[in-house]
Amino acid sequence: MAEFDVDLFVIGGGSGGVRAARIAANYGAKVMVAEEYRMGGTCVIRGCVPKKLFVIGSHVHQEIEDAAGFGWSIGQVSFDWATLVANKDKEIARLEGAYTSNVEKSGARIVKTRAVLEDAHTVRLATGEKVTAKYILIATGGAPNHGPAVPGIEHVISSNEAFHLKELPKRIVIQGGGYIALEFAGIFAGFGSDVTVVYRGDNILRGFDEDVRKHVRAEMEKRGITIITGCTVAKIDKHGRDFTTHLSSGSSIASDQVMFAIGRHPNVRGLGLEAAGVAINPANGGIQVDGWSKTSVDNIYAVGDVTHRTNLTPVAIREGHAFADTVFGKRPVQVDHATIPTAVFSQPEVGTVGLTEEEARAQYSHVDIYKTDFRPIKATMSGRDTRVLMKLVVDGSSDRVLGCHIVGDAAAEITQAVAIAVKMKATKADFDATVALHPTASEELVTMRTPTARHVRQAAE
C-alpha cells in the first residue's frame, strides 16, 4: 500500500499550479489539483486575458478618429458594453475549458473544492475528504487589496467586478497609480467614460523609470484623463445610483462608479499554514520560500503571487515548471528573477526590461543614457498629439545595455524581443551594429548614437 494518496497535491488551479501539475504528471507523479473557483486563476479569469481584450476593444474609438487623416469617412458608430462583456465571457469560458482539459489529459485529477492544510502531508477538502500527499504545492495567487477601510468602502469595486459591470459608467473614479489602475483608466476612457485617477504618491507608476512615469502621465492627460496625485480617497457617499468621492485634499468628485486598484495581497488566509508549519515572509506578507520555491517545510512548496515575489503570470509558470523539474524530474532548476520584461497595457502602452536609470546609477559608477521622444509616423497623418519615448540605460564602463524602456504603440511587443538581447548581456555596440528596420518606431533603438546624459558617481573620499 502506498504511503501517501498522491505524490503531489496542488492547491490552486491558476497558471503556476496548472503548469506544475502537468509537468509533474508527465514525469509519472500521481497528482491532484484543488480549485475552489474556476480553473485558470487570476490571469485567465479576472486578470491579464480579459483586461487585454478590454484594452483592444477600447482602442477602436481612437482608430476611428485617426482614420479621417488617411482618407476614411466613417459614419455614425455605436458601442454596446453588454456585447463586449458577453463575448469576453465566452472567450474566458473557452480558455477555462482548455486549462481543465490540459490538466486532465496529463493524468492529473481536478477537484473543484477548497483545500486546507491539516499538517505537512495532509489536506482536508471542503467535502470532508482528507488526502495525504508526499509533496504539496501552494499556488493560490493573490486578490485585490482595498487598503485601510474608509467610510463608504462597501460601495467600491475592484478589478474583479470591473469585468462584470452591467453597464459602462459615464463617470468613474479610480484610486491607485499602478498598472492595474492605469490600464482600467485607459479602458474606460477609450470606451467614452469620464475618468479621474487619484493617487497618494507624487506621480503614477511608482518603481518605473522616472522618464516613463512623466511621459505616461502627460500622454494620459492629453487623452482627457484627470490624474490627481498627492491625495487619497477619504470617504464615499452614495446618492441613489450616483457616488460622491471625498478626497483627503478636501475636494470631491461625482461619479457612477468608484474603483480601488491600490495593490494586491497574497491569498494566505484560511489555508492552514500554521497547522503545517509554513512561515510567512514578514517583509511582504507572502509565503516565505527559498530559491527553489521551498517553504519552511521541506515537502511544501509555493509558487506565483502567493509568494509575493514577482507577481507576473509567466513568472508563476516558470516557477511551477522549475518546481516540477526539480522535485519530480530530478533536474534541479532555479528561476532567475533578474531582468524580467514587464508591460503596462495603459494607453499609451509601456514596455520595460532591466534597470531603470535610478537603479543603474545606484549600482554602477558610470551610466550612459540614450533617450529620444518623437512623433510616430501614424500621427503625422492622423494629426493626433502623441509622442513615443524610447530609452536605453547603459553601463558606461562595460558598454552593456542594462535597461530598455519604451512608451508607445506595441511597446510590449518590441520589449519582448529586446529582452532577449538584454538577457544575453548585449552591449550598446551590438545594438549599434544592428541594421535599422525602416520605417518603424523601434529602429530608434539601434540608431541612437549620442548619449543624452552621462553620469559618473564620485568615489567616497
For each residue, the residues with C-beta under 8 A, 3 or more apart:
1:
2: 5
3: 132 134
4: 7 121 132 133 134
5: 2 30 32 131 132 133
6: 9 29 30 31 32 131 132 133 134
7: 4 24 29 30 31 133 134 135 328
8: 20 21 24 29 30 31 32 133 134 135 136 137 327 328
9: 6 31 32 33 34 115 123 131 133 135 136 137
10: 13 17 20 21 31 32 33 34 108 136 137 139
11: 17 34 115 117 123 136 137 138 139 140 271
12: 16 17 33 34 35 41 138 139 140 141 267 304 306
13: 10 17 18 33 34 35 38 39 40 41 99 103 110
14: 17 18 40 41 42 43 44 139 140 141 304 316
15: 18 19 40 41 43 44 304 313 316 317 320
16: 12 19 20 41 139 141 303 304 316 317 319 320
17: 10 11 12 13 14 20 21 33 35 41 137 139 303 304 320
18: 13 14 15 21 22 33 39 40 41 99 102 103 320
19: 15 16 22 23 316 317 320 321 324
20: 8 10 16 17 23 24 137 139 303 320 321 323 324
21: 8 10 17 18 24 25 31 33 103 106 108 137 324
22: 18 19 25 26 102 103 106 108 324
23: 19 20 26 27 320 321 324 325 328 329
24: 7 8 20 21 27 29 31 108 324 327 328
25: 21 22 28 29 30 31 106 107 108
26: 22 23 106
27: 23 24 324 328 329
28: 25 328
29: 6 7 8 24 25 328
30: 5 6 7 8 25
31: 6 7 8 9 10 21 24 25 106 107 108 109
32: 5 6 8 9 10 108 109 110 111 131 133
33: 9 10 12 13 17 18 21 103 108 109 110 111
34: 9 10 11 12 13 110 111 113 114 115 123 125
35: 12 13 17 38 39 110 111 112
36: 112 113 114 115 126
37: 45
38: 13 35 45 96
39: 13 18 35 44 96 99 100 103 110
40: 13 14 15 18 43 44 45 92 95 96 99
41: 12 13 14 15 16 17 18 44 45 47 139 141
42: 14 45 46 47 48 141 142 305 313
43: 14 15 40 47 48 49 313
44: 14 15 39 40 41 47 48 49 92 95 96 99
45: 37 38 40 41 42 49 50 92 96
46: 42 50 159 160 163
47: 41 42 43 44 50 51 159 313
48: 42 43 44 51 52 313
49: 43 44 45 52 53 91 92 95
50: 45 46 47 53 54 88 91 92 163
51: 47 48 54 55 159 163 183 184 187 345
52: 48 49 55 56 345
53: 49 50 56 57 88 91
54: 50 51 57 58 84 88 163 187
55: 51 52 58 59 183 186 187 190 345 347
56: 52 53 59 60
57: 53 54 60 84 190 191
58: 54 55 61 186 187 188 189 190 191 347
59: 55 56 62 63 190 347
60: 56 57 63 64 79 190
61: 58 64 65 79 190 191 192
62: 59 65 66 190 347 384
63: 59 60 66 67
64: 60 61 67 74 77
65: 61 62 68 382 384
66: 62 63 69 70 378 382 384
67: 63 64 70 72 74 382
68: 65 71 72 73 74 382
69: 66 381 382 383
70: 66 67 381 382
71: 68
72: 67 68
73: 68
74: 64 67 68 77
75:
76:
77: 64 74
78:
79: 60 61 84 168 191 192
80: 83 84
81: 84 85 165 167 168 191
82: 85 86 166 167
83: 80 86 87
84: 54 57 79 80 81 87 88
85: 81 82 88 89 163 164 165
86: 82 83 89 90
87: 83 84 90 91
88: 50 53 54 84 85 91 92 163
89: 85 86 92 93
90: 86 87 93 94
91: 49 50 53 87 88 94 95
92: 40 44 45 49 50 88 89 95 96
93: 89 90 96 97
94: 90 91 97 98
95: 40 44 49 91 92 98 99
96: 38 39 40 44 45 92 93 99 100
97: 93 94 100 101
98: 94 95 101 102
99: 13 18 39 40 44 95 96 102 103
100: 39 96 97 103 104 110
101: 97 98 104 105
102: 18 22 98 99 105 106
103: 13 18 21 22 33 39 99 100 106 108 110
104: 100 101 107 108 109 110
105: 101 102
106: 21 22 25 26 31 102 103
107: 25 31 104
108: 10 21 22 24 25 31 32 33 103 104
109: 31 32 33 104
110: 13 32 33 34 35 39 100 103 104
111: 32 33 34 35 115 125 127
112: 35 36
113: 34 36 125 126 127
114: 34 36 125 126
115: 9 11 34 36 111 123 124 125 126 131
116: 123 124 270 271 272
117: 11 120 122 123 124 136 271 272 273 275 276 278 300
118: 122 123 124 130 272 275 276
119: 122 275 276
120: 117 136 276 277 297 299 300
121: 4 132 133 134 136 299
122: 117 118 119 130 131 132 133
123: 9 11 34 115 116 117 118 130 131 132 133 136
124: 115 116 117 118 128 129 130 272
125: 34 111 113 114 115 128 129 130 131
126: 36 113 114 115
127: 111 113
128: 124 125
129: 124 125
130: 118 122 123 124 125
131: 5 6 9 32 115 122 123 125
132: 3 4 5 6 121 122 123
133: 4 5 6 7 8 9 32 121 122 123 136
134: 3 4 6 7 8 121 299
135: 7 8 9 299 300 301 327
136: 8 9 10 11 117 120 121 123 133 276 299 300 301
137: 8 9 10 11 17 20 21 300 301 302 303 320 323
138: 11 12 271 278 287 295 300 301 302 303 306
139: 10 11 12 14 16 17 20 41 302 303 304 306 316 320
140: 11 12 14 266 267 268 271 306
141: 12 14 16 41 42 266 267 304 305 306
142: 42 264 265 266 267 305 306 308 311
143: 160 264 265 267
144: 158 159 160 260 261 263 264
145: 262 263 264 265
146: 149 153 156 158 260 262
147: 260 262 263
148:
149: 146 153
150: 153 233 234 235 236
151: 234 235 236
152: 155 156 235 236 237 238 243
153: 146 149 150 156 236
154:
155: 152 236 238 243 258
156: 146 152 153 236 258 259 260
157: 160 161 162 165 257 258 259 260
158: 144 146 161 162 259 260 261
159: 46 47 51 144 162 163 180 184 259 261
160: 46 143 144 157 163 164
161: 157 158 164 165
162: 157 158 159 165 184 259
163: 46 50 51 54 85 88 159 160
164: 85 160 161
165: 81 85 157 161 162 168 169 257
166: 82
167: 81 82
168: 79 81 165 188 191 192 193
169: 165 172 188 193 255 256 257
170: 192 193 194 256
171: 193 194 195 196 254 255 256 257
172: 169 188 193 194 195 196 255 256 257 258 259
173: 196 198 233 243 245 253 255 257 258 259
174: 181 184 185 188 195 196 197 198 258 259 260 261
175: 181 197 198 199 232 233 258 259 260 261 262
176: 180 181 197 198 199 260 261 262 263
177: 181 182 197 199 200 201 203 204 205 206 229
178: 181 182 204 205 206 261 262 263
179: 182 183 205 344 345 346
180: 159 176 183 184 261
181: 174 175 176 177 178 184 185 197 199 204 259 261 262
182: 177 178 179 185 186 197 204 205 216 220 344 346
183: 51 55 179 180 186 187 344 345 346
184: 51 159 162 174 180 181 187 188 259 261
185: 174 181 182 188 189 195 197 220 225 346
186: 55 58 182 183 189 190 220 223 225 345 346 347
187: 51 54 55 58 183 184 190 191
188: 58 168 169 172 174 184 185 191 193 195
189: 58 185 186 192 193 195 223 224 225 347
190: 55 57 58 59 60 61 62 186 187 347
191: 57 58 61 79 81 168 187 188
192: 61 79 168 170 189
193: 168 169 170 171 172 188 189
194: 170 171 172 224 255
195: 171 172 174 185 188 189 224 225 226
196: 171 172 173 174 225 226 227 228 253 255
197: 174 175 176 177 181 182 185 204 220 225 226 227 228
198: 173 174 175 176 228 231 232 233 245 247 253
199: 175 176 177 181 203 204 227 228 229 230
200: 177 229 230 231 232
201: 177 204 206 229 230
202: 229 230
203: 177 199 206 213 214 217 229
204: 177 178 181 182 197 199 201 213 216 217 227 229
205: 177 178 179 182 208 212 213 216 344 350
206: 177 178 201 203 213
207: 356
208: 205 212 213 344 350 352 356 405
209: 212 213 352 356 357 358 391 393 403 405
210: 213 214 356 357 358
211: 214 215 357 371 389 391 405
212: 205 208 209 215 216 350 352 356 389 391 405 407
213: 203 204 205 206 208 209 210 216 217
214: 203 210 211 217 218
215: 211 212 218 219 348 373 387 389 407
216: 182 204 205 212 213 219 220 344 346 348 350 407
217: 203 204 213 214 220 221 227
218: 214 215 221 222
219: 215 216 222 223 347 348 386 387 407
220: 182 185 186 197 216 217 223 225 227 346 347 348
221: 217 218 224 225 226 227
222: 218 219 385 386
223: 186 189 219 220 347
224: 189 194 195 221
225: 185 186 189 195 196 197 220 221
226: 195 196 197 221
227: 196 197 199 204 217 220 221
228: 196 197 198 199 231 247 249
229: 177 199 200 201 202 203 204
230: 199 200 201 202 249
231: 198 200 228 247 248 249
232: 175 198 200 247 248
233: 150 173 175 198 236 245 246 247 248 258 260
234: 150 151 246 247 248
235: 150 151 152 245 246
236: 150 151 152 153 155 156 233 243 244 245 246 258
237: 152 243 244 246
238: 152 155 242 243
239: 242 243 244
240:
241: 256
242: 238 239 254 255 256
243: 152 155 173 236 237 238 239 254 255 256 257 258
244: 236 237 239 252 253 254
245: 173 198 233 235 236 252 253 254 255 258
246: 233 234 235 236 237 251 252
247: 198 228 231 232 233 234 250 251 252 253
248: 231 232 233 234
249: 228 230 231
250: 247
251: 246 247
252: 244 245 246 247
253: 173 196 198 244 245 247
254: 171 242 243 244 245
255: 169 171 172 173 194 196 242 243 245 258
256: 169 170 171 172 241 242 243
257: 157 165 169 171 172 173 243
258: 155 156 157 172 173 174 175 233 236 243 245 255
259: 156 157 158 159 162 172 173 174 175 181 184
260: 144 146 147 156 157 158 174 175 176 233
261: 144 158 159 174 175 176 178 180 181 184
262: 145 146 147 175 176 178 181
263: 144 145 147 176 178
264: 142 143 144 145 305 311
265: 142 143 145 285 308
266: 140 141 142 284 285 286 287 305 306 307 308
267: 12 140 141 142 143 271 305 306
268: 140 271 273 280 285 286 287 306
269:
270: 116
271: 11 116 117 138 140 267 268
272: 116 117 118 124 275 276
273: 117 268 276 278 279 280 287
274: 277 278
275: 117 118 119 272
276: 117 118 119 120 136 272 273 297 300
277: 120 274 296 297
278: 117 138 273 274 287 295 296 297 300 302
279: 273 287 288 295 296
280: 268 273 285 286 287 288
281: 284 285 286 287 288 289 307 308
282: 285
283:
284: 266 281 308 309
285: 265 266 268 280 281 282 308
286: 266 268 280 281 302 305 306 307 308 309
287: 138 266 268 273 278 279 280 281 295 302 306 307 308
288: 279 280 281 295 296 307
289: 281 292 293 294 295 301 302 303 307 309
290: 293 294
291: 334 335
292: 289 301 322 323 326 332 334
293: 289 290 301 302 303 307 319 322 323 335
294: 289 290 298 300 301
295: 138 278 279 287 288 289 300 301 302
296: 277 278 279 288
297: 120 276 277 278 300
298: 294
299: 120 121 134 135 136
300: 117 120 135 136 137 138 276 278 294 295 297
301: 135 136 137 138 289 292 293 294 295 323 327
302: 137 138 139 278 286 287 289 293 295 306 307
303: 16 17 20 137 138 139 289 293 306 307 316 319 320 323
304: 12 14 15 16 17 139 141 307 311 315 316 319 320
305: 42 141 142 264 266 267 286 308 311 316
306: 12 138 139 140 141 142 266 267 268 286 287 302 303
307: 266 281 286 287 288 289 293 302 303 304 319
308: 142 265 266 281 284 285 286 287 305 311
309: 284 286 289 315 337
310: 315 337 340
311: 142 264 304 305 308 315
312: 315 316 340 342
313: 15 42 43 47 48 316 317
314: 317 318
315: 304 309 310 311 312 318 319 335 337 340
316: 14 15 16 19 139 303 304 305 312 313 319 320
317: 15 16 19 313 314 320 321
318: 314 315 321 322 335
319: 16 293 303 304 307 315 316 322 323 335
320: 15 16 17 18 19 20 23 137 139 303 304 316 317 323 324
321: 19 20 23 317 318 324 325 333
322: 292 293 318 319 325 326 333 334 335
323: 20 137 292 293 301 303 319 320 326 327
324: 19 20 21 22 23 24 27 320 321 327 328 329
325: 23 321 322 328 329 331 332 333
326: 292 322 323 329 331 332 333
327: 8 24 135 301 323 324
328: 7 8 23 24 27 28 29 324 325
329: 23 27 324 325 326
330:
331: 325 326
332: 292 325 326
333: 321 322 325 326
334: 291 292 322
335: 291 293 315 318 319 322
336: 339
337: 309 310 315 340
338:
339: 336 353 354 419 422 423
340: 310 312 315 337 353
341: 351 352 353 415 416 418 419
342: 312 351 352 353
343: 349 350 351 352 411 412 415
344: 179 182 183 205 208 216 349 350
345: 51 52 55 179 183 186 349 412
346: 179 182 183 185 186 216 220 349 350
347: 55 58 59 62 186 189 190 219 220 223
348: 215 216 219 220 386 388 407 408 409 411
349: 343 344 345 346 407 408 409 410 411 412
350: 205 208 212 216 343 344 346 405 406 407 411 412
351: 341 342 343 404 405 406 411 412 413 414 415 416 418
352: 208 209 212 341 342 343 356 403 404 405 406 415
353: 339 340 341 342 403 404 415 418 419 422
354: 339 393 401 402 403 404 422
355: 359 360 363 393 402 403
356: 207 208 209 210 212 352 359 360 393 403 405
357: 209 210 211 360 361 367 369 391 393 403
358: 209 210 361 362
359: 355 356 362 363 403
360: 355 356 357 363 364 367 393 395 402 403
361: 357 358 364 367 455 457
362: 358 359
363: 355 359 360
364: 360 361 367 395 396 397 402 457
365: 396 397 456 457 459
366: 395 396 397 454 455 456 457
367: 357 360 361 364 393 394 395 396 402 454 455
368: 393 394 395 396 428 451 453 454 455
369: 357 391 392 393 394 451 452 453 454 455
370: 391 392 394 428 448 450 451 452
371: 211 389 390 391 392 448 452 453
372: 389 390 391 444 448 452
373: 215 387 388 389 390
374: 387 388 441 444
375: 379 380 386 387 388
376: 379 380 386 387 388 408 409 441
377: 380 381 439 441
378: 66 381 382 384 409
379: 375 376 382 383 384 385 386
380: 375 376 377
381: 69 70 377 378
382: 65 66 67 68 69 70 378 379
383: 69 379
384: 62 65 66 378 379
385: 222 379
386: 219 222 348 375 376 379 408
387: 215 219 373 374 375 376 408
388: 348 373 374 375 376 406 407 408 409 441 444
389: 211 212 215 371 372 373 405 406 407 408
390: 371 372 373 404 405 406 408 441 442 444 445 448
391: 209 211 212 357 369 370 371 372 403 404 405 406
392: 369 370 371 401 403 404 428 431 445 448
393: 209 354 355 356 357 360 367 368 369 401 402 403 404 405
394: 367 368 369 370 399 400 401 402 428 451
395: 360 364 366 367 368 398 399 400 402
396: 364 365 366 367 368 399 454 455 456
397: 364 365 366
398: 395 427
399: 394 395 396 427 428 429
400: 394 395 425 426 427 428
401: 354 392 393 394 404 421 422 426 427 428 430 431
402: 354 355 360 364 367 393 394 395 422
403: 209 352 353 354 355 356 357 359 360 391 392 393 422
404: 351 352 353 354 390 391 392 393 401 415 418 419 422 445
405: 208 209 211 212 350 351 352 356 389 390 391 393
406: 350 351 352 388 389 390 391 411 414 415 418 442
407: 212 215 216 219 348 349 350 388 389 411
408: 348 349 376 386 387 388 389 390 411 441
409: 348 349 376 378 388 441
410: 349 413 414 441 442
411: 343 348 349 350 351 406 407 408 414 415
412: 343 345 349 350 351 415 416
413: 351 410 416 417
414: 351 406 410 411 417 418 441 442 445
415: 341 343 351 352 353 404 406 411 412 418 419
416: 341 351 412 413 419 420
417: 413 414 420 421
418: 341 351 353 404 406 414 415 421 422 445
419: 339 341 353 404 415 416 422 423
420: 416 417 423 424
421: 401 417 418 424 426 430 431
422: 339 353 354 401 402 403 404 418 419 425 426
423: 339 419 420
424: 420 421
425: 400 422
426: 400 401 421 422 430 431
427: 398 399 400 401 430 431
428: 368 370 392 394 399 400 401 431 432
429: 399 432 433
430: 401 421 426 427 433 434
431: 392 401 421 426 427 428 434 445 446
432: 428 429 446 449
433: 429 430
434: 430 431 446
435: 446
436: 440 443 446 447
437: 440 442 443
438: 443
439: 377 443
440: 436 437 443
441: 374 376 377 388 390 408 409 410 414 444
442: 390 406 410 414 437 445
443: 436 437 438 439 440 446 447
444: 372 374 388 390 441 447 448
445: 390 392 404 414 418 431 442 448
446: 431 432 434 435 436 443
447: 436 443 444
448: 370 371 372 390 392 444 445
449: 432
450: 370
451: 368 369 370 394 454
452: 369 370 371 372
453: 368 369 371
454: 366 367 368 369 396 451
455: 361 366 367 368 369 396
456: 365 366 396
457: 361 364 365 366
458:
459: 365
460:
461:
